[in-house]
Amino acid sequence: MAPTYPFSETDGLTLDPTYERLRHDEPVSRVTYPYGGEGWLVTTYDETKFVLGDPRFSRARTVGQDVPRMQPLIAPGGSILTHDGEDHSRMRRLVSKAFTVRRIEELRPRAQQITDELLDRLDNPGDLVEGFSMPFPITVICELLGVPFEDRDEFRMWSNQVLSTVGGHTPEEAMHGMMKLHAYFTELVAKRRANPTDDLMGALVVARDNDDRLSEEELVRFGITLLVAGHETTANMIANSVVALFEHPDDMKQLRENPEKLPNAVEELLRYIPLGSGAGFPRIATEDVQVGNALVKEGDAVLVVVSSANRDAAVYANADELDLDREVGQHLQFGHGIHFCLGSQLARMELQVALGTLLRRMPGLRLAEPVEFRKGSLVRGPVRLVVAH
């Protein structure tokens, strides 16, 4: 029987050393996943990029199937995350206009305003997660989508259930969270149909691309995907970045004294920090494909570990070290290929605003309590991050 995956429980921002051994000895290996049995695990940069970019590895083939995976939930249909080919292209065209560099830059002053208001209210000492890193991207994505901010406690609870892995919420709780999110967005879409608005959900309701438009189910799934991905990943990335800088005080000092280095520093933090707790979403091979050292057979599941790929010494010298002056190039934190993260520019802007403002406004920023990280979730991040300033 193939080794059980994950190899160990996640430990803060530390990567299991098994990844380094696999990158060197067996970049594509067989493992047994928490759900769905055996599949392939890809740990190197080149092979990860190959799998993410090759259309012979299908996300659509996972829909409704008990495939090898990290989460208890079986992938439902209708989401941009589970479409391939023209279906995926149609959905992406309809929403990508909201995430252009120009549109995101127009949001920067509002993001700065939200940041300043939250930091004005932060206790000293105070919990940076509840006081800033979580409400900041939630406020931004709520305003962008047109989701009432006052519902945040409910959809945070539901998204935590949906993002659970082994050791987190039960499969029943994960399904409950998905059903609640589905019902919530079904009602929101109905409201937008009756009373059109100029927010993103309102625009998607009336959006057309020639004769294409989003079906009701696609609209609902799109809303869920954008809301969950739009706050969970960025919120945890902000908090993780602060932890990483606390662990590298010389880098924090350098960044505070040279704020012009922030955009490149954000890219290096994105490369360095293992945001995911393990392998990403499964893909199914639609024909036999040679991937590195392995012949992947038609019907086999393949999962990539982006955090391991981003630490590949064949691509990055001293890959396990944080180097804010590094020429990062194309890290894989946002993925690659047709499923490259739609919100990457939004996340970059939010990280630049959040970290830049923290460093500028709080020159004495320091850790006030030991950091406790969450367990049993697809996304790593502190439960609490108590800081003094």
LOZA-579955 format. One record per atom (N, C-alpha, C): residue in one letter; x, y, z. Coordinates in steps of 0.001 Angstrom, whole numbers, padded with zeros to 6 digits, always signed. Example, Ala and Ser with C-alpha at 12.3 -4.5 7.8 and 13.67 -1.06 7.14 Angstrom:
<gutors>
A+013190-005690+007800A+012300-004500+007800A+013200-003300+007800S+012850-002250+007080S+013670-001060+007140S+012900+000030+007870
</gutors>
This chain:
<gutors>
M+000845-001200+000000M+000000+000000+000000M+000879+001248+000000A+000468+002255-000749A+001241+003498-000848A+001235+004233+000485P+002294+005036+000776P+002362+005771+002038P+001140+006663+002251T+000780+006827+003507T-000357+007683+003856T+000028+009152+003742Y-000856+009931+003158Y-000639+011369+002988Y-001795+012115+003658P-001537+013269+004311P-000262+013959+004499P+000711+013156+005360F+002006+013445+005189F+003045+012679+005880F+003100+012993+007362S+002628+014187+007738S+002617+014599+009144S+001602+015718+009301E+001287+016062+010545E+000414+017195+010804E+001179+018479+010497T+000495+019463+009939T+001174+020720+009617T+001715+021370+010886D+002883+021996+010763D+003574+022613+011892D+003923+024044+011515G+003028+024969+011822G+003265+026370+011505G+003549+026570+010026L+004656+027243+009726L+005051+027495+008336L+006183+026563+007905T+006325+025449+008624T+007384+024489+008315T+006871+023434+007340L+007689+023127+006332L+007340+022062+005384L+007914+020730+005864D+007135+019673+005727D+007616+018340+006082D+008864+018012+005246P+009945+017537+005881P+011183+017234+005137P+011025+016126+004096T+009933+015369+004170T+009683+014323+003165T+009598+014922+001763Y+009093+016153+001660Y+008975+016787+000341Y+010341+016942-000317E+011317+017367+000464E+012660+017550-000098E+013216+016224-000607R+013002+015167+000169R+013479+013847-000253R+012783+013413-001541L+011471+013629-001622L+010729+013230-002823L+011149+014050-004040R+011368+015346-003854R+011814+016166-004987R+013103+015610-005564H+013949+015097-004701H+015248+014580-005135H+015145+013159-005686D+014367+012301-005021D+014376+010866-005336D+013194+010403-006184E+012016+010982-005943E+010808+010471-006609E+009783+011606-006749P+010020+012526-007697P+009173+013723-007817P+007687+013427-007996V+007387+012305-008642V+005985+011896-008819V+005843+010530-008147S+005113+010480-007035S+005054+009259-006226S+003614+008879-005909R+003411+007608-005592R+002090+007110-005201R+001893+007318-003708V+000732+007856-003324V+000384+008003-001911V-001093+007651-001730T-001468+007406-000485T-002870+007154-000140T-003433+008414+000510Y-004450+008991-000105Y-005020+010250+000373Y-006032+010015+001486P-006356+011066+002271P-007327+010899+003354P-008688+010416+002870Y-009044+010801+001636Y-010333+010407+001054Y-010101+009936-000380G-010759+008870-000774G-010743+008431-002169G-009629+007493-002568G-008749+007112-001632G-007748+006093-001950G-006452+006628-002526E-005808+005819-003383E-004468+006123-003895E-004490+007044-005113G-003441+007845-005224G-003252+008691-006395G-001803+009121-006462W-001506+009996-007421W-000142+010498-007604W+000046+011819-006865L+001254+012018-006322L+001626+013256-005643L+002822+013852-006379V+002721+015122-006780V+003774+015797-007550V+004398+016885-006674T+005724+016873-006542T+006389+017743-005575T+007412+018718-006172T+007783+018569-007436T+008800+019448-008040T+008165+020559-008877Y+008934+021599-009116Y+008437+022779-009832Y+008033+022446-011270D+008957+021857-012038D+008683+021627-013454D+007503+020688-013666E+007427+019608-012865E+006333+018650-013023E+004999+019250-012570T+005041+020080-011515T+003826+020762-011061T+003298+021694-012142K+004192+022485-012719K+003801+023412-013789K+003257+022653-014996F+003860+021500-015298F+003413+020670-016420F+001987+020177-016193V+001723+019637-015003V+000385+019099-014715V-000663+020212-014733L-000334+021362-014132L-001300+022462-014070L-001594+023045-015456G-000633+022941-016367G-000798+023559-017676G-001255+022639-018782D-001296+021327-018540D-001605+020366-019602D-003094+019997-019578P-003808+020203-020696P-005257+019935-020722P-005623+018467-020554R-004644+017561-020599R-004947+016145-020399R-005194+015808-018930F-005020+016806-018049F-005339+016606-016636F-006592+017415-016327S-007683+016714-016107S-009014+017321-016073S-009524+017530-014656R-010010+018741-014409R-010742+018995-013171R-012198+018534-013307A-012763+018653-014508A-014168+018292-014713A-014420+016816-014408R-013419+015981-014641R-013591+014540-014412R-013678+014190-012918T-013444+015154-012044T-013548+014888-010598T-014956+015128-010065V-015810+015773-010848V-017132+016192-010362V-017971+014982-009947G-018445+015023-008706G-019325+013980-008210G-018667+012627-008011Q-017351+012569-008111Q-016643+011292-008033Q-015855+011181-006726D-015770+009974-006202D-015011+009721-004978D-013537+009539-005338V-012909+010645-005801V-011526+010589-006265V-010583+010856-005093P-009309+010462-005210P-008338+010803-004169P-008279+012310-003957R-008323+012731-002677R-008414+014167-002389R-008096+014419-000922M-007874+015696-000593M-007576+016107+000780M-008845+016353+001598Q-009932+016751+000948Q-011145+017168+001637Q-012200+016068+001666P-013061+016083+002694P-014164+015122+002697P-015189+015389+001601L-015378+016655+001219L-016384+016988+000211L-016009+016443-001161I-016968+015828-001835I-016807+015423-003228I-017154+016630-004095A-016301+016928-005081A-016453+018160-005867A-017822+018234-006543P-018596+019298-006252P-019851+019494-006952P-019613+020164-008303G-020562+020052-009218G-020429+020689-010531G-020814+022155-010486G-020610+022844-011606G-021070+024218-011749G-020061+025286-011374S-018930+024905-010780S-017932+025889-010355S-016874+026058-011432I-016314+027268-011534I-015214+027502-012465I-014015+026612-012128L-013910+026190-010863L-012809+025335-010435L-012912+023922-010995T-014110+023533-011450T-014308+022161-011930T-014716+022122-013397H-014378+023162-014143H-014631+023177-015582H-013318+023139-016351D-013351+022536-017511D-012206+022518-018424D-012612+023195-019733G-011609+023446-020583G-011849+023827-021974G-012740+025032-022150E-013649+024955-023131E-014471+026100-023506E-015431+026527-022402D-015955+025554-021648D-016820+025903-020516D-016082+026809-019538H-014848+026437-019235H-014042+027237-018321H-013747+028608-018922S-013375+028636-020193S-013045+029901-020861S-014238+030852-020858R-015420+030302-021133R-016645+031132-021144R-016865+031780-019780M-016759+030992-018715M-016985+031533-017379M-015912+032554-017012R-014675+032265-017380R-013572+033164-017016R-013701+034506-017746R-014107+034453-019026R-014279+035701-019783R-015305+036616-019123L-016361+036026-018597L-017449+036822-018043L-017067+037528-016744V-016091+037000-016019V-015751+037592-014722V-014397+038301-014729S-013539+037994-015694S-012157+038502-015636S-012085+040025-015738K-013101+040654-016331K-013087+042115-016466K-013066+042813-015105A-013564+042128-014096A-013605+042732-012754A-012250+042662-012061F-011313+041877-012622F-010047+041637-011932F-008841+042092-012738T-009031+043045-013648T-007900+043577-014396T-007018+044413-013472V-005761+044611-013881V-004838+045422-013083V-005423+046810-012851R-006032+047399-013892R-006586+048758-013762R-007721+048800-012741R-008639+047826-012818R-009761+047801-011875R-009279+047603-010443I-008275+046748-010267I-007767+046498-008922I-007063+047737-008372E-006318+048451-009229E-005652+049673-008768E-006666+050730-008352E-007834+050726-008998E-008892+051659-008595E-009411+051350-007190L-009251+050102-006764L-009687+049709-005424L-008664+050038-004340R-007420+050363-004742R-006344+050543-003757R-006658+051637-002732P-007150+052830-003120P-007450+053841-002093P-008477+053360-001073R-009501+052625-001533R-010497+052107-000596R-009870+051041+000317A-009002+050206-000244A-008309+049206+000572A-007455+049885+001635Q-006809+050985+001259Q-005996+051738+002222Q-006874+052321+003326Q-008026+052850+002944Q-008949+053427+003929Q-009424+052371+004928I-009800+051189+004421I-010251+050092+005288I-009128+049690+006245T-007908+049570+005713T-006747+049206+006529T-006534+050207+007655D-006546+051485+007323D-006307+052514+008345D-007394+052498+009414E-008640+052320+008996E-009742+052296+009971E-009615+051109+010921L-009238+049945+010391L-009094+048756+011233L-007910+048898+012194L-006790+049421+011694L-005613+049570+012553L-005816+050664+013606D-006643+051672+013294D-006982+052691+014290D-007670+052063+015500R-008432+050994+015252R-009221+050364+016318R-008509+049175+016967L-007345+048792+016462L-006667+047606+016979L-006140+047850+018390D-006470+046940+019303D-005990+047051+020677D-004460+046903+020719N-003871+047363+021809N-002423+047224+022004N-002153+046698+023417P-001841+045388+023576P-001727+044397+022497P-003100+043978+021966G-003091+043481+020747G-004340+043069+020116G-004127+041907+019170D-005233+041209+018852D-005185+040057+017954D-005265+040541+016514L-004174+040383+015796L-004108+040869+014417L-005033+040083+013491V-005355+038833+013835V-006252+038033+012986V-007662+038595+013036E-008241+038650+014243E-009628+039122+014373E-009733+040628+014157G-008669+041355+014500G-008730+042805+014420G-008370+043390+013074F-007623+042611+012251F-007174+043181+010982F-007106+042198+009814S-006296+041139+009930S-006005+040325+008740S-007229+039603+008205M-008213+039290+009062M-009437+038672+008576M-010472+039707+008103P-010815+040729+008905P-011844+041678+008433P-011432+042514+007226F-010123+042733+007020F-009691+043552+005876F-010086+042926+004536P-009623+041711+004193P-010033+041160+002896P-011513+040788+002841I-012130+040476+003995I-013573+040211+003996I-014321+041469+003561T-013929+042625+004113T-014592+043881+003746T-014413+044173+002261V-013190+043980+001753V-012918+044262+000337V-013754+043351-000568I-013752+042039-000306I-014467+041122-001195I-015980+041286-001057C-016455+041613+000153C-017888+041865+000328C-018328+043066-000499E-017535+044131-000459E-017887+045328-001233E-017795+045057-002726L-016803+044285-003128L-016626+043970-004545L-017787+043121-005061L-018167+042099-004294L-019233+041189-004715L-020624+041764-004483G-020759+042582-003442G-022079+043044-003047G-022711+042130-002015V-021870+041551-001154V-022337+040678-000073V-022366+041500+001211P-023471+041478+001963P-023541+042274+003192P-022463+041881+004203F-021670+042857+004636F-020573+042598+005563F-021096+042051+006892E-022324+042448+007268E-022855+042004+008557E-023123+040500+008606D-023091+039829+007444D-023267+038370+007410D-021940+037621+007558R-020840+038355+007833R-019501+037760+007770R-019313+036600+008747D-019888+036695+009954D-019674+035620+010930D-020260+034306+010432E-021421+034401+009787E-022048+033189+009260E-021228+032587+008126F-020857+033400+007116F-020159+032779+005985F-018712+032419+006321R-018133+033046+007338R-016814+032589+007804R-016910+031185+008394M-017961+030956+009188M-018153+029637+009788M-018386+028594+008699W-019233+028937+007714W-019523+027976+006637W-018279+027692+005806S-017483+028729+005494S-016295+028505+004658S-015247+027699+005416N-015133+027897+006732N-014218+027073+007526N-014610+025602+007454Q-015927+025329+007461Q-016392+023945+007344Q-016044+023377+005968V-016241+024176+004926V-015987+023723+003551V-014500+023446+003330L-013634+024239+003961L-012188+024118+003744L-011526+023093+004663S-012319+022363+005439S-011725+021430+006394S-011120+020224+005692T-010081+019676+006330T-009448+018436+005866T-009538+017436+007012V-008821+016345+006886V-008828+015332+007940V-008373+015965+009256G-009111+015677+010328G-008799+016275+011619G-009521+017586+011857G-010215+018106+010841G-010980+019338+010998G-012438+019016+011256H-013320+019608+010440H-014744+019332+010574H-015082+017962+009972T-016206+017414+010398T-016655+016129+009862T-017182+016319+008445P-017278+015229+007657P-017884+015340+006319P-019291+015934+006360E-020042+015617+007405E-021409+016150+007533E-021375+017664+007752E-020425+018126+008569E-020296+019567+008805E-019830+020290+007545A-018911+019666+006801A-018448+020255+005545A-019592+020397+004555M-020433+019361+004457M-021599+019424+003565M-022590+020471+004049H-022754+020587+005357H-023654+021598+005922H-023190+023001+005517G-021870+023256+005624G-021338+024550+005236G-021586+024861+003769M-021362+023857+002902M-021590+024063+001472M-023068+024336+001180M-023959+023599+001826M-025402+023799+001603M-025844+025185+002064K-025298+025640+003185K-025643+026964+003693K-025156+028065+002745L-023903+027926+002264L-023379+028894+001300L-024202+028882+000017H-024602+027682-000420H-025401+027552-001641H-026746+028266-001478A-027403+028040-000344A-028694+028677-000100A-028541+030200-000010Y-027455+030634+000620Y-027208+032066+000791Y-027070+032759-000562F-026252+032174-001452F-026029+032806-002757F-027212+032614-003702T-027964+031557-003534T-029190+031399-004329T-030137+032567-004051E-030273+032916-002786E-031131+034041-002398E-030556+035363-002903L-029214+035513-002818L-028570+036751-003269L-028750+036953-004773V-028599+035868-005561V-028783+035953-007010V-030216+036354-007337A-031181+035782-006620A-032591+036124-006854A-032835+037616-006585K-032213+038135-005541K-032353+039566-005232K-031749+040422-006331R-030593+039987-006875R-029953+040765-007931R-030769+040726-009226R-031443+039624-009483R-032310+039543-010667R-033480+040517-010530A-034050+040575-009341A-035209+041447-009114A-034805+042913-009066N-033641+043189-008474N-033169+044562-008330N-031694+044634-008711P-031388+044889-009996P-030003+044905-010469P-029155+045933-009704T-027882+045570-009483T-026941+046444-008789T-025651+046522-009602D-024766+047466-009222D-023521+047635-009982D-022336+046926-009330D-022590+046057-008330D-021509+045252-007759D-021251+044045-008663L-020254+043230-008305L-019847+042136-009184L-020942+041086-009355M-021636+040718-008279M-022710+039735-008416M-023826+040282-009310G-024122+041557-009159G-025130+042171-010022G-024697+042167-011476A-023398+042459-011708A-022872+042455-013077A-022891+041044-013674L-022576+040029-012868L-022564+038650-013370L-023958+038157-013723V-024972+038636-012996V-026351+038234-013282V-026751+038650-014699V-026293+039833-015122V-026687+040332-016445V-025586+040156-017490A-024437+039591-017085A-023293+039493-018000A-023577+038549-019155R-023144+038968-020335R-023221+038119-021523R-021904+038225-022281D-021537+037158-022935D-020370+037152-023797D-020853+036558-025117N-021180+037406-026079N-021922+037000-027272N-023249+036388-026816D-023454+035110-027039D-024713+034487-026616D-024568+033720-025305D-023407+033847-024689D-023164+033104-023452D-023593+033916-022242R-024056+033219-021253R-024279+033823-019955R-024139+032721-018923L-024082+033122-017660L-023955+032146-016598L-025324+031582-016236S-025383+030277-016056S-026619+029660-015572S-026807+030016-014101E-028003+029738-013596E-028288+030023-012188E-027300+029299-011266E-027064+028020-011542E-026155+027227-010714E-024729+027756-010818E-024319+028167-012028E-022973+028717-012197E-022805+030014-011417L-023841+030855-011429L-023796+032104-010669L-023612+031837-009179V-024387+030895-008674V-024318+030562-007250V-022929+030029-006898R-022423+029083-007719R-021107+028500-007447R-020006+029543-007583F-020166+030463-008535F-019183+031528-008715F-019118+032403-007470G-020285+032768-006954G-020334+033595-005752G-019638+032929-004583I-019919+031626-004391I-019297+030877-003301I-017781+030865-003466T-017321+030546-004678T-015880+030448-004942T-015178+031772-004691L-015746+032858-005214L-015112+034164-005075L-015115+034634-003625L-016197+034367-002905L-016263+034799-001510L-015277+034027-000640V-015297+032703-000754V-014430+031877+000095V-012956+032115-000245A-012626+032012-001549A-011231+032210-001958A-010787+033644-001732G-011723+034581-001855G-011381+036000-001773G-011072+036498-000382H-011430+035725+000651H-011046+036202+001989H-010157+035221+002744E-010407+033917+002611E-009644+032943+003399E-008145+032978+003062T-007834+032915+001770T-006427+032823+001379T-005671+034104+001714T-006250+035251+001371T-005552+036521+001610T-005421+036813+003096A-006477+036556+003857A-006425+036808+005303A-005300+035999+005950N-005208+034729+005583N-004167+033886+006172N-002787+034242+005634M-002715+034674+004377M-001427+035064+003814M-000885+036318+004503I-001760+037260+004834I-001321+038459+005562I-000751+038057+006922A-001504+037256+007667A-001061+036840+008992A+000221+036010+008917N+000284+035081+007952N+001494+034264+007782N+002700+035114+007426S+002491+036148+006620S+003598+037038+006238S+004152+037772+007447V+003253+038212+008326V+003703+038886+009546V+004500+037911+010409V+004020+036673+010541V+004759+035656+011304V+006141+035430+010693A+006188+035295+009353A+007473+035064+008673A+008435+036223+008910L+007923+037447+008908L+008790+038606+009146L+009251+038659+010607F+008380+038250+011539F+008823+038143+012936F+009966+037132+013064E+009890+036056+012279E+010933+035028+012309E+012212+035480+011614H+012116+036579+010839H+013276+037123+010119H+013358+038636+010407P+013735+039004+011633P+013697+040419+012027P+014578+041333+011174D+015688+040817+010652D+016534+041650+009795D+015802+042014+008507D+015053+041057+007973D+014260+041331+006768D+013147+042332+007063M+012527+042196+008222M+011475+043144+008596M+012039+044556+008696K+013213+044679+009309K+013872+045986+009441K+014227+046548+008065Q+014764+045700+007204Q+015148+046133+005858Q+013933+046632+005077L+012825+045931+005219L+011611+046285+004486L+011009+047582+005027R+011102+047762+006343R+010579+048999+006939R+011396+050205+006454E+012705+050004+006329E+013579+051117+005919E+013589+051339+004409N+013157+050338+003648N+013156+050424+002178N+011794+049998+001630P+010755+050801+001855P+009394+050397+001453P+009238+050174-000049E+010166+050735-000847E+010080+050519-002299E+010325+049050-002668K+010884+048287-001735K+011138+046863-001993K+009905+045988-001747L+008821+046600-001290L+007659+045817-000869L+007062+044937-001978P+006859+045441-003210P+006264+044557-004235P+007051+043278-004461N+008389+043370-004540N+009183+042158-004733N+009170+041285-003482A+009162+041938-002303A+009111+041182-001051A+007831+040368-000952V+006734+040940-001414V+005452+040215-001416V+005554+038971-002286E+006196+039083-003443E+006346+037918-004316E+007189+036826-003647E+008255+037234-002948E+009088+036254-002262E+008338+035611-001093L+007540+036388-000379L+006726+035821+000697L+005703+034828+000137L+005131+035154-001014L+004191+034235-001668L+004890+032926-002053R+006114+033040-002524R+006874+031826-002876R+007254+031023-001638Y+007720+031717-000625Y+008332+031077+000544Y+007310+030427+001481I+006181+031088+001665I+005209+030636+002677I+004341+029504+002128P+004296+028365+002820P+003409+027269+002395P+001980+027543+002856L+001225+028241+002026L-000128+028629+002421L-001053+027419+002523G-000920+026485+001600G-001731+025276+001661G-001167+024291+002670S-002048+023514+003277S-001592+022530+004255S-001142+021233+003592G-001320+021118+002281G-000919+019906+001579G-001196+020041+000093A-001515+018934-000549A-001758+018928-001989A-003034+019697-002333G-003076+020197-003565G-004226+020959-004025G-005334+020073-004564F-006183+020658-005417F-007329+019931-005954F-006881+018823-006902P-007574+017690-006892P-007196+016590-007791P-007527+016886-009245R-006756+016266-010127R-007022+016263-011566R-006975+014819-012038I-007760+014497-013046I-007820+013138-013568I-007198+013107-014963A-006260+012183-015168A-005633+012039-016486A-006645+011489-017478T-006784+012147-018634T-007736+011705-019653T-007102+010726-020643E-005793+010534-020532E-005074+009522-021309E-003768+009227-020560D-003039+008226-020997D-001744+007932-020381D-000784+009089-020652V-000120+009583-019601V+000798+010717-019729V+002049+010440-018896Q+003209+010656-019487Q+004469+010557-018735Q+004679+011868-017979V+004778+011784-016663V+005034+012961-015827V+006317+012694-015050G+007394+013329-015463G+008662+013099-014781G+009030+011631-014789N+009197+011062-013604N+009620+009672-013472N+008487+008660-013571A+007230+009126-013730A+006079+008219-013631A+005224+008240-014885L+004696+007074-015244L+003675+006981-016289L+002320+007021-015600V+001629+008129-015765V+000303+008295-015175V-000714+007722-016149K-001508+006774-015682K-002468+006085-016541K-003776+006869-016640E-004472+006685-017753E-005794+007283-017912E-006666+006911-016718G-007345+007917-016147G-008209+007682-015002G-007527+007879-013661D-006182+007976-013651D-005460+008202-012398D-005654+009640-011916A-005678+009801-010596A-005742+011131-009993A-004332+011645-009730V-004122+012925-010025V-002832+013584-009804V-003075+014842-008978L-002312+014991-007894L-002405+016174-007051L-001015+016784-006914V-000933+018109-007027V+000358+018797-006937V+000471+019508-005596V+001715+019662-005126V+001972+020372-003876V+002725+021655-004228V+001988+022744-004361V+002564+024017-004792V+003643+024495-003822S+003402+024333-002526S+004389+024813-001544S+005715+024068-001663S+005663+022795-002055S+006895+022047-002301S+007548+022506-003601A+006765+022699-004652A+007296+023167-005936A+008009+024511-005787N+007442+025391-004955N+008039+026714-004747N+009335+026666-003939R+009644+025504-003345R+010897+025337-002597R+011875+024438-003367D+011671+024300-004671D+012513+023410-005480D+013881+024056-005715A+014931+023408-005208A+016294+023946-005336A+016781+023968-006770A+016132+023213-007661A+016509+023239-009071A+016096+024554-009736V+015186+025286-009092V+014689+026551-009638V+015152+027739-008798Y+015190+027548-007475Y+015532+028637-006560Y+016744+028255-005711A+017810+029031-005827A+018975+028811-004970A+018589+029077-003522N+019092+028244-002615N+018754+028386-001187N+017241+028533-001014A+016519+027596-001611A+015062+027698-001727A+014346+027736-000391D+014943+027157+000651D+014297+027130+001967D+014560+028388+002776E+015275+029343+002195E+015560+030604+002877E+014688+031717+002313L+014272+032633+003183L+013559+033834+002762L+014577+034871+002315D+014459+035327+001069D+015393+036307+000512D+014565+037371-000207L+014333+038492+000473L+013439+039521-000063L+014004+040215-001291D+015305+040026-001580D+015915+040613-002777D+015965+039623-003937R+015446+038428-003727R+015490+037393-004747R+014688+037809-005990E+015199+037459-007172E+014395+037594-008390E+013505+036361-008461V+012271+036533-008055V+011392+035383-007812V+010953+034709-009102G+010740+035516-010150G+010214+034918-011382G+008788+034437-011176Q+008444+033320-011793Q+007064+032832-011738Q+006916+031765-010653H+006629+032220-009414H+006279+031251-008378H+004899+030687-008701L+004530+029614-008025L+003290+028906-008359L+002201+029056-007297Q+002353+030049-006407Q+001357+030216-005352Q-000042+030458-005915F-000125+031134-007065F-001419+031389-007691F-001776+030338-008738G-000987+029275-008814G-001256+028235-009798G-000593+028537-011128H-001114+027878-012173H-000556+028001-013524H-001604+027449-014484G-001552+027914-015726G-002481+027375-016718G-003857+028014-016636I-004872+027305-017136I-006203+027921-017257I-006832+028225-015905H-006408+027525-014852H-006987+027768-013532H-006134+028720-012692F-005229+029468-013341F-004453+030492-012633F-005419+031417-011897C-005092+031753-010654C-006010+032462-009768C-006513+033782-010365L-007831+033889-010499L-008446+035109-011022L-008131+036316-010141G-008058+036085-008840G-007891+037192-007899G-006456+037493-007537S-005479+037039-008347S-004071+037221-007984S-003701+038697-007835Q-004194+039552-008732Q-003857+040976-008640Q-004500+041621-007418L-005715+041182-007088L-006374+041687-005885L-005586+041277-004643A-005154+040026-004580A-004382+039542-003433A-003070+040305-003298R-002375+040516-004419R-001110+041263-004384R-001325+042665-003831M-002347+043339-004341M-002620+044705-003883M-002936+044721-002393E-003766+043774-001928E-004132+043740-000516E-002914+043459+000370L-002049+042559-000069L-000832+042260+000698L+000092+043468+000764Q+000236+044180-000352Q+001090+045369-000363Q+000550+046438+000586V-000760+046669+000524V-001374+047683+001394V-001269+047266+002859A-001614+046010+003153A-001638+045540+004538A-000251+045573+005166L+000732+044946+004500L+002076+044860+005079L+002757+046225+005092G+002597+046983+004029G+003208+048309+003968G+002698+049218+005076T+001393+049169+005320T+000806+050030+006355T+001218+049581+007748L+001223+048277+007992L+001672+047766+009296L+003103+048212+009603L+003985+048066+008629L+005394+048424+008842L+005559+049929+009022R+004780+050711+008294R+004902+052174+008365R+004316+052728+009665R+003141+052226+010029R+002432+052795+011181R+002887+052223+012510M+003491+051040+012497M+003839+050365+013751M+005312+049971+013772P+006200+050957+013937P+007643+050655+013914P+008069+049724+015053G+007283+049656+016119G+007627+048773+017231G+006860+047461+017223L+006298+047089+016086L+005474+045882+015996L+006254+044658+016463R+005666+043926+017408R+006330+042729+017938R+005287+041712+018389L+005719+040493+018510L+004851+039407+018935L+004647+039484+020451A+003385+039413+020897A+003082+039533+022323A+002758+038201+022976E+002392+037187+022174E+002080+035846+022681E+002577+034823+021672P+002855+033590+022113P+003205+032544+021143P+002086+032353+020124V+002464+032048+018885V+001490+031900+017799V+000909+030486+017817E-000409+030404+017736E-001081+029107+017631E-001705+028999+016243F-001316+027960+015490F-001836+027776+014141F-003056+026855+014137R-003951+027097+013202R-005136+026249+013061R-004748+024864+012554K-005571+023895+012869K-005371+022519+012421K-006572+022080+011582G-006343+021084+010726G-007447+020478+009994G-008101+021368+008959S-007295+022214+008298S-007826+023087+007249S-006918+023042+006031L-007496+023266+004849L-006707+023325+003624L-005723+024490+003638V-006052+025547+004404V-005248+026766+004404V-004583+026939+005764R-003260+027139+005749R-002533+027386+006995R-002720+028828+007442G-002711+029017+008750G-002758+030372+009282G-002943+030357+010776P-002563+031451+011462P-002735+031509+012912P-004206+031580+013308V-004537+030922+014406V-005860+031095+015014V-005921+032483+015650R-004830+032827+016344R-004662+034140+016949R-003233+034621+016688L-003084+035911+016522L-001752+036492+016332L-001717+037785+017153V-001385+037638+018440V-001437+038780+019352V-000133+039567+019239V-000270+040835+018864V+000900+041701+018675V+000791+042938+019563A+001948+043509+019860A+002037+044809+020530A+002765+045753+019580H+002514+047053+019792H+003137+048028+018876H+003320+049362+019574
</gutors>
